[in-house]
Amino acid sequence: MATQKTITLYSFSELSKEVQAKLIREYSNDESFLDFDFAERHILREIENEAEVMGIQNFEFKYSGFYSQGDGASFTGTLTKELVVEILEQASNAKDWAEVYGNKLDEVYVHRNSTMYVHHNSVEVDFFHDGDDLEISLEDWRQLMSYFTDWKDNLCDKFYNRLLESYEAIISDENIALLLEDMGEVFLCNGQVLSDSVFDEDEEEEADAFPHGDERYYYT
Protein backbone atom coordinates (compact mmCIF):
# COMPACT_ATOMS: atom_id res chain seq x y z
CA MET A 1 0.00 0.00 0.00
CA ALA A 2 1.32 3.45 -0.89
CA THR A 3 2.50 5.64 1.96
CA GLN A 4 2.05 9.39 1.83
CA LYS A 5 5.02 11.48 2.99
CA THR A 6 5.53 15.22 3.04
CA ILE A 7 8.88 16.27 1.63
CA THR A 8 10.54 19.53 2.67
CA LEU A 9 12.48 21.21 -0.12
CA TYR A 10 15.10 23.91 0.32
CA SER A 11 16.72 26.62 -1.73
CA PHE A 12 20.51 26.54 -1.96
CA SER A 13 20.96 29.32 0.61
CA GLU A 14 18.86 27.38 3.14
CA LEU A 15 21.16 24.35 3.07
CA SER A 16 23.96 23.80 5.54
CA LYS A 17 27.39 25.22 4.72
CA GLU A 18 28.76 21.70 4.33
CA VAL A 19 26.09 20.73 1.81
CA GLN A 20 26.54 24.02 -0.06
CA ALA A 21 30.27 23.38 -0.37
CA LYS A 22 29.65 19.85 -1.62
CA LEU A 23 27.21 21.08 -4.29
CA ILE A 24 29.62 23.78 -5.46
CA ARG A 25 32.36 21.16 -5.88
CA GLU A 26 30.04 18.85 -7.80
CA TYR A 27 28.66 21.51 -10.14
CA SER A 28 32.06 23.10 -10.79
CA ASN A 29 32.79 20.17 -13.12
CA ASP A 30 29.43 20.23 -14.90
CA GLU A 31 30.06 22.09 -18.18
CA SER A 32 26.41 21.87 -19.23
CA PHE A 33 25.36 23.58 -15.99
CA LEU A 34 27.97 26.35 -16.20
CA ASP A 35 27.46 26.98 -19.96
CA PHE A 36 30.71 28.74 -20.83
CA ASP A 37 29.80 28.39 -24.52
CA PHE A 38 27.46 31.39 -24.39
CA ALA A 39 30.11 33.67 -22.89
CA GLU A 40 32.72 32.28 -25.28
CA ARG A 41 30.65 33.12 -28.37
CA HIS A 42 30.13 36.66 -27.11
CA ILE A 43 33.83 37.21 -26.44
CA LEU A 44 34.89 35.76 -29.79
CA ARG A 45 32.53 38.15 -31.58
CA GLU A 46 34.04 41.02 -29.59
CA ILE A 47 37.56 39.95 -30.55
CA GLU A 48 36.67 39.70 -34.24
CA ASN A 49 35.06 43.15 -34.18
CA GLU A 50 38.05 44.68 -32.40
CA ALA A 51 40.45 43.15 -34.91
CA GLU A 52 38.45 44.57 -37.81
CA VAL A 53 38.32 48.05 -36.29
CA MET A 54 42.00 47.85 -35.41
CA GLY A 55 42.97 47.08 -39.00
CA ILE A 56 43.71 43.34 -39.09
CA GLN A 57 42.36 41.97 -42.35
CA ASN A 58 41.53 38.31 -43.01
CA PHE A 59 41.58 37.80 -39.26
CA GLU A 60 41.47 34.22 -37.97
CA PHE A 61 41.60 33.49 -34.25
CA LYS A 62 42.32 30.28 -32.36
CA TYR A 63 42.74 29.45 -28.69
CA SER A 64 42.97 26.51 -26.33
CA GLY A 65 42.22 26.53 -22.62
CA PHE A 66 42.41 26.31 -19.78
CA TYR A 67 45.16 25.34 -17.29
CA SER A 68 47.09 22.95 -19.52
CA GLN A 69 50.66 23.40 -20.67
CA GLY A 70 50.66 24.97 -24.11
CA ASP A 71 47.31 26.74 -23.70
CA GLY A 72 47.00 30.20 -25.20
CA ALA A 73 45.61 32.21 -28.08
CA SER A 74 46.85 33.43 -31.44
CA PHE A 75 45.64 34.96 -34.66
CA THR A 76 46.64 35.37 -38.28
CA GLY A 77 45.92 38.22 -40.67
CA THR A 78 47.28 41.11 -42.68
CA LEU A 79 47.86 44.53 -41.13
CA THR A 80 46.70 47.73 -42.80
CA LYS A 81 49.32 50.44 -43.36
CA GLU A 82 47.54 52.62 -40.80
CA LEU A 83 47.91 49.92 -38.17
CA VAL A 84 51.55 49.32 -39.08
CA VAL A 85 52.39 53.00 -38.62
CA GLU A 86 50.47 53.08 -35.33
CA ILE A 87 52.36 50.04 -33.98
CA LEU A 88 55.76 51.45 -34.93
CA GLU A 89 55.00 54.92 -33.62
CA GLN A 90 53.77 53.68 -30.26
CA ALA A 91 56.74 51.36 -29.88
CA SER A 92 59.48 53.71 -31.05
CA ASN A 93 57.99 57.05 -30.02
CA ALA A 94 59.47 58.32 -33.29
CA LYS A 95 56.68 59.45 -35.59
CA ASP A 96 58.81 60.27 -38.63
CA TRP A 97 60.70 56.98 -38.47
CA ALA A 98 57.43 55.06 -38.04
CA GLU A 99 55.81 56.76 -41.03
CA VAL A 100 58.81 56.14 -43.30
CA TYR A 101 58.90 52.44 -42.61
CA GLY A 102 55.18 51.98 -42.12
CA ASN A 103 54.31 53.45 -45.50
CA LYS A 104 57.17 51.80 -47.38
CA LEU A 105 56.58 48.22 -46.21
CA ASP A 106 54.49 46.50 -48.87
CA GLU A 107 52.81 43.96 -46.60
CA VAL A 108 52.97 43.11 -42.93
CA TYR A 109 51.22 39.92 -41.93
CA VAL A 110 50.92 37.41 -39.10
CA HIS A 111 51.13 33.78 -40.14
CA ARG A 112 51.15 30.43 -38.37
CA ASN A 113 54.45 28.60 -37.90
CA SER A 114 53.11 25.61 -35.95
CA THR A 115 50.02 23.42 -36.00
CA MET A 116 50.75 21.65 -32.71
CA TYR A 117 49.78 24.61 -30.50
CA VAL A 118 47.85 27.86 -30.80
CA HIS A 119 49.57 30.07 -28.20
CA HIS A 120 51.33 33.30 -29.20
CA ASN A 121 54.56 31.52 -30.14
CA SER A 122 52.71 29.50 -32.78
CA VAL A 123 52.45 32.59 -35.02
CA GLU A 124 55.01 35.11 -36.21
CA VAL A 125 55.08 38.44 -38.01
CA ASP A 126 56.74 38.91 -41.39
CA PHE A 127 56.80 41.64 -44.01
CA PHE A 128 57.67 42.35 -47.62
CA HIS A 129 59.38 45.43 -48.96
CA ASP A 130 60.85 46.62 -52.22
CA GLY A 131 64.60 46.75 -51.75
CA ASP A 132 64.91 49.39 -54.45
CA ASP A 133 62.40 51.61 -52.70
CA LEU A 134 63.46 51.07 -49.10
CA GLU A 135 66.84 50.09 -47.70
CA ILE A 136 66.63 48.41 -44.29
CA SER A 137 69.74 48.03 -42.21
CA LEU A 138 70.17 44.88 -40.14
CA GLU A 139 69.73 46.96 -37.00
CA ASP A 140 66.48 48.48 -38.24
CA TRP A 141 65.22 45.09 -39.44
CA ARG A 142 65.78 43.63 -35.99
CA GLN A 143 64.08 46.61 -34.42
CA LEU A 144 61.07 46.29 -36.72
CA MET A 145 60.74 42.60 -35.97
CA SER A 146 61.00 43.27 -32.25
CA TYR A 147 58.24 45.91 -32.37
CA PHE A 148 55.89 43.73 -34.42
CA THR A 149 56.56 40.62 -32.33
CA ASP A 150 55.95 42.42 -29.04
CA TRP A 151 52.71 43.86 -30.40
CA LYS A 152 51.57 40.45 -31.63
CA ASP A 153 52.43 38.68 -28.38
CA ASN A 154 50.73 41.30 -26.23
CA LEU A 155 47.56 41.19 -28.32
CA CYS A 156 47.44 37.38 -28.23
CA ASP A 157 47.85 37.44 -24.45
CA LYS A 158 45.22 40.16 -24.10
CA PHE A 159 42.66 38.13 -26.04
CA TYR A 160 43.49 34.94 -24.14
CA ASN A 161 43.30 36.63 -20.74
CA ARG A 162 39.87 37.97 -21.58
CA LEU A 163 38.64 34.45 -22.25
CA LEU A 164 40.39 33.10 -19.15
CA GLU A 165 38.95 35.80 -16.88
CA SER A 166 35.45 35.10 -18.18
CA TYR A 167 35.90 31.36 -17.66
CA GLU A 168 37.22 31.85 -14.13
CA ALA A 169 34.29 34.11 -13.31
CA ILE A 170 31.85 31.46 -14.52
CA ILE A 171 33.45 28.61 -12.55
CA SER A 172 33.92 30.71 -9.42
CA ASP A 173 32.23 29.56 -6.21
CA GLU A 174 30.24 32.80 -6.12
CA ASN A 175 28.77 32.30 -9.58
CA ILE A 176 27.96 28.63 -9.00
CA ALA A 177 26.21 29.58 -5.77
CA LEU A 178 24.09 32.16 -7.62
CA LEU A 179 23.15 29.63 -10.29
CA LEU A 180 22.19 27.06 -7.66
CA GLU A 181 20.13 29.64 -5.78
CA ASP A 182 18.30 30.47 -9.02
CA MET A 183 17.12 26.85 -9.20
CA GLY A 184 14.72 27.63 -6.37
CA GLU A 185 13.45 25.22 -3.70
CA VAL A 186 14.47 21.94 -5.32
CA PHE A 187 16.98 20.51 -2.84
CA LEU A 188 16.61 17.93 -0.12
CA CYS A 189 18.55 18.65 3.06
CA ASN A 190 21.45 16.50 1.80
CA GLY A 191 21.73 18.49 -1.45
CA GLN A 192 20.02 15.98 -3.67
CA VAL A 193 17.76 17.56 -6.28
CA LEU A 194 14.24 16.19 -6.23
CA SER A 195 13.02 16.33 -9.80
CA ASP A 196 9.64 17.81 -10.59
CA SER A 197 8.91 14.75 -12.71
CA VAL A 198 8.46 12.70 -9.52
CA PHE A 199 5.60 14.93 -8.49
CA ASP A 200 4.17 15.49 -11.95
CA GLU A 201 3.52 11.79 -12.53
CA ASP A 202 1.96 11.27 -9.12
CA GLU A 203 -0.08 14.48 -9.27
CA GLU A 204 -1.67 13.41 -12.54
CA GLU A 205 -2.62 10.04 -11.08
CA GLU A 206 -3.89 11.48 -7.80
CA ALA A 207 -5.59 14.62 -9.14
CA ASP A 208 -9.01 13.54 -7.93
CA ALA A 209 -7.79 12.56 -4.47
CA PHE A 210 -5.93 15.86 -3.84
CA PRO A 211 -7.73 18.49 -5.96
CA HIS A 212 -6.98 21.64 -3.94
CA GLY A 213 -3.87 21.67 -1.73
CA ASP A 214 -0.55 23.27 -2.70
CA GLU A 215 1.53 20.78 -0.70
CA ARG A 216 3.56 18.26 -2.61
CA TYR A 217 3.66 14.60 -1.64
CA TYR A 218 6.16 11.93 -2.47
CA TYR A 219 4.92 8.35 -2.48
CA THR A 220 6.96 5.26 -1.61
C-alpha positions, 0 to 999 in steps of 0.5 A: 500500500502506498505511503504518503510522505511530506517532503521539505524542499530547500533553496541553496541558501537554506542548506547547511554550509557543508552541503553548499560546499559539496554542491559547489564542488560537484557543479564546478565540473558540470560544463552543461550547468555552467554553460561557458559556450554562451560567454565564449561566443560573445567574447569571440565576436568582440575579438573579431570586431576589435580586430576589424576596427583595429585594421587586421584583415583576413583575421582568424583566431584560435585558442585553447584553454584552460590550465594545460601546458601549451594553452593560449591564443593566437591569430593570423591576418594582414595589417593595414598600413595605418595599423603598421604606422600606429604600432611602430610609432607607439613602440618607437615614439618616433613618428617620422621613423614610423611613417617612413617604414610603415608606408614603405613596407608593402605587406605586414602579416601574421602567419602560423608557424606551428600546427601543434599549438595555438599560443602566441609563439605559434604565429610570427610576423613577417613583411615584404618590402621593395629593396629598391624603394626602401633600404633596411639596415640589419639593426632596423630590421631587428628593431622592426621585428621586435616591435611587431613581435611584441605587439603580436604577443601582447595582443594574443595574451590580451585576447586569451586573458579575456577568455580566461577571466570570463571562464574563471568568473563562470566557474567561481564559487560565487557564480555557481552559488548564484546559479544554484540559488536560481534553481529555487526550492528543489533541494533535499537537506542532503543536497540531492535535487528532487526532480519535478517529474516525480511529483508530476507523474503522481499528481496526474494520477492522484488529481481527484484525491488531492484536488486543492492543496498546494503541498507536494507529496512523495509516495513510496 
